[in-house]
């Protein structure tokens, strides 16, 4: 029952975060310089047409009335229409988000596997030479900005060797896109994201493996005659993986947002790239739509990570 | 590894520098970081004066030339001296990143202290607001505002500074909660010390090691954020340039294989972030505080 209470409180706090987020975006829309009417009609609009559009968009209503309508529109999934491409923001976001998720999920699985192996080795040899070397590699990778590593990958593998395409997702020479061609386009962005995520995850995992190895249960298992590999597989790894769930929860925003920078380097048509294009074009409805969608997904993701953590270890539910 | 009973090896006189050079793991990391940071700071601060070539002059005779004696790092597509541009780019990057760090540091510390020392209701409200702000990736928010506000040195400093404080605020708040029931705080309160006095004189002093380490990490985060923003064309605006902006120009010319335009600015950002990481890690290993 107390676990349910803990989950209930987290639900409440997530709902509050969402309410603040939605209110903040509403305020942002209204303090942003340049009215949407000007954006749509341009500088040569007549006062009459400005008044007409103001009325059609509901911008002449009282403030609280607009705020109420903001919530009502969101509840109906209405995010407005893009200024620059004349498409509903919702469907625009969905189509780009799918590309982002494809790239992010592949990269995440690859990152987790590599980080698991690297972090385990780092954790086991924590204070010895192999551990130090892995720690140094992690530190160097951590300091490597993704726009630099991505550019280097393009320079080497696209320009010098010609193995992979430098950008985009579709091969324009093909009449129908094939999975193989898409995979080829995703290779370099994927490697860039892996280089970005692995040091963080692996360092975190190493830390918790190291901590678990020092605990009493490890010593008593060894005293009972359990082999080192059995202790590692059956006890240490299971316990050491738990904090990783929290870290994954915390990295959800960047998973949904897509590496904005990585997607821009490779002109990959995902949500991050859409955000960048909309920022340059000052396409406010799309910008706000993306910020809202990412925020909502993140709050829900963190909630999920909390619940999973509570189920894995009931003690965290009381905190 | 040296154990606690062994005296660390002494090199030279017992000056501050000598103590830094004592070869313990934390100190080696710290020393490497400080040396790297000093090189970057000097190159950016006095490099443009010492080198003295015009970073904006167009040498139309040698467009996109590779590294040579006349142009150590080559020239760009307009025939500008890439080395001179790299030095001024460092200057404008640090011009924005360092003040922005100061802004974030002050705002984060004050917010955390207010939340930790204030009434419970205020703490709850401030922390919920923080959760909502932290729900968004920093770079997404930066791009959002970068599209809205006119970009210049002042607005960039405020933008970066006012967006990067939340994680520090949470840290300071938790640290305040951990310290505020200790005897010296109660003693100070009994003697008539107000909240501002307790925060300023006692808590900040106790937290100083943690704050210094996090200030260092914040500098690295800020250099990254500004470089990313400039790389996306929403940071330092032309004709001024920054490391991120130079790298973006390099990427646009990547089809021409102009590696000399990509490597130097990328390595500078890498070195700057490595320096702050090393200093932070070194301080952590040295003080064992976090």
Interface residues (C-beta under 8 A of the other chain):
Chain A: X13 X16 X17 X20 X21 X24 X28 X32 X33 X127 X139 X140 X142 X143 X144 X145 X147 X148 X151 X152 X154 X155 X159 X160 X166 X253 X254 X257 X260 X261 X264 X265 X275 X276 X278 X279 X280 X282 X287 X288 X290 X291 X294 X295 X298 X299 X302
Chain B: X1 X128 X129 X131 X132 X135 X136 X137 X139 X140 X141 X143 X144 X146 X147 X148 X220 X224 X227 X228 X231 X232 X233 X234 X244 X247 X248 X250 X251 X254 X255 X257 X259 X262 X266 X267 X269 X270 X273 X274 X277 X278 X281
